[in-house]
């Protein structure tokens, strides 16, 4: 049997590079006084002959900081906001009633007919499990039996990782600009944070939905 390969894609790299670069800017703004900006420009000009090496170093640092941002975003958005308030897609999709209010599209559930049909089909295959275990069993089945669908799932993972990491880095930058007294710019950054956060929720829900619907379709063949 061939070993399943999960390729490292452009999305994976850029999903850490851009947020890490924003985080690096935040650190510079936080610990640098405005009168020191000219000194930084002079310092960079001194490295004109080694600009490609400097560029490579910036990329490496930004990518590394992107992993720090990813950990912070996972804790704040996924474990705190979703885990304690919005709930995971595996729970929202199978609840009986829709919840109105903020982010209601993310909390939208399956129809009663599909929930009943899916649960009956799932229990025939694996038995009765809670929602998280149900999701993991469906995901494992798709990974082993449906490589094309699994490749598409990896795209969704990259997209919601990028959106979550970008939201976290912009939120940090917004906080720094507030400390620096630039309230107008911080409001713009908070708006961008909300934009990327809603994109994160969208792709997170699509990812869970894709797992469950794909499982249902493939097991009904």
N, C-alpha and C positions, 0 to 999 in steps of 0.2 A: 504494500500500500504506500502511495506517495505521501510524504509529509505535507500537511497543510501549511502553506506559506502565506503570511500576512505581510504584504509589501509595505515598505516605508515610502510614503507618497509626498508630493509637494505640499498637500494640505497639512500633513503631520508637521512638516518643517515650518511652514509659514504660520501655522496655528500657535506656535510657540515664539517664533521670531518677532512678529509684530507686537504682541502683548509685552514681550520682554523688553523691546525697544521703548515702548511707552513707559514701562516701569523704570527703565534706566533714566529716561527724561525726568520722571517724577523725583527720583533720588537726587539728580543734579539740581533740580529746582529747589528741593527742600534744603540742601546743604550748601548751596552756592548763593552768595550775595550778588545783586545786580551789577555792582562795580567790578566783579571778577569775570564777567562774561568776555570782556576784551582780552583778558589774560588767557582765557581758554582758547579763543580764536588764534591768538599769537602762538600758543603752544601747539595747536593743530597744524598751523602753517609751517612750523619747524620740522614737521614730519612729512613734508611734501614729497620727498624722495621715497618715502616708505609708505605712501598712501594705501597701496594695495595690502600691505601687511597690517596697517592700522584698520583698514576696512574689514579684513578677516577677523581681527581681534574683536571689533565691535559686534560682528555677526555672532561670534562664539559667546561673548558676554550676554548679548541680547537673548540668544537661544537658551542659555543656561538660566537667566532670570525668568524666561518664559515658563520654565518648569516650576519656579517658585510661585509665580502668578497662578499657574494651573492648580497648585495645591491650595492656595488661598481661595480661589474661586470654587473649587470642589467643596471646601469646608463651608463657605458662606452661602453659596447659591444652592448647592445640592443637599448638603447635610442639614443646614439650618432652614433656609426658606422652603425648599421642596420637602425635605424630610419631616419638618415640623408644622408646615402650613399648607402648601399646595399639593402635597402627596405625589408619589411616583406614578408614572403612566400605568404601570401594572395594577395599581389600586384604582385610579380614576376611571380607567376604561371599563372596569367590571362592577363599579358601584351601581346601585339601583336608581339613584336620583341625581340629576344634574345640579350643580351648585352655581348660583348666579353671582354676579359681582366681578371683581377684578380678576383678570386672566381666566375668564370663564371658558374661552375656547380651548385652553390647555386642560381644563378640568372636565371637559365634555366626555360623556360615557358612550358606550356602545348601546345599540338598541336592545330591547328586551329579547327580541327574536334571535339576534345574533349571539347574545350572551348565553341563552339556553342551548342553541345549536352548538356553540363552541364548547361549552362545559360538558355537554353530553359526548361530543367527539373526543375531547381531551381525556375524560374519565375512562372511556373505552380503551384508550391507548396507554395511559399511565396511572389512572386512579385519581383519588381526590387529594389535592394539595392546595396550600395557601397561594396567594397571588404571586409572591416573589418566587417561590419554588416553581410555580406554574410557568412564569416567565423564563426562568433559567433552563427548565426542561425544553421549552419551545425553542429557545435560542440554541441550545446544544443540538437539538434535532435539525434545525436549519443549517447550522454550521457543518454537520456531518453529511446531510443528505442533499443540500441545495447550495452548491458553491457559488452559483451566479447571484442568488439572493443574498448570500453572506457577503459577497463583494460589495453589493449595493448598501448593505448595512454598515460596512466600514466607511463608506462615503458619508452617511448620516452621522456616524460617530465623529468623524473629522470636522464636519460642519458645526455640530453642537459644541464640540470642544473649542473650536475657534471662536464661536460666538460667546461662550462662557468666559474664556480667557480674555477676550477683548473687553467684555463688560467689566471684568474685575480690574484690568489695568486702567481703564478709563475712570472707574470709580476712585481708584487710588490717586490718579492725576487730579481729579476733581477735588478731592480732599486736600491735596497739596496746594492747589490754587486758592482754596478757601483760606488756608493758613497764610498764604501770601497776600490776601486781601483783594484778589481779582474775582469778585463775586459774579460778574457778568459771564466771564469765561467759564467759571465753574458750573453755572446753570446750563450752558451749552454742553459741557462734558457730562453732566447728569442726564440730560436728554439723550445723548448718544449711548450712555450706559443702559438706559431703559430700552432703547432701540435694540441693542445687541442682546439684552436679557430676554426680550420677547422673541427674538430670533432663536435664542437658545432653547426656550420653552417649546417653540414650534418644532424644531428638529428633534428634540428629546421625545416629544409625543409621537411624531412620525416614526421615529425609530422603534418605539414600543409597539405601535400599531402595525408596523411592517412585520415584526416578529410574529405577532399573534395571527394576523390574517394569512401570512405565508404558511405558517404551520397548519392552519385550518384547510387551506386550499390543497397543499401537498398531501395531507393525510386523507383527504376525501377522494383522491384520484383512484 
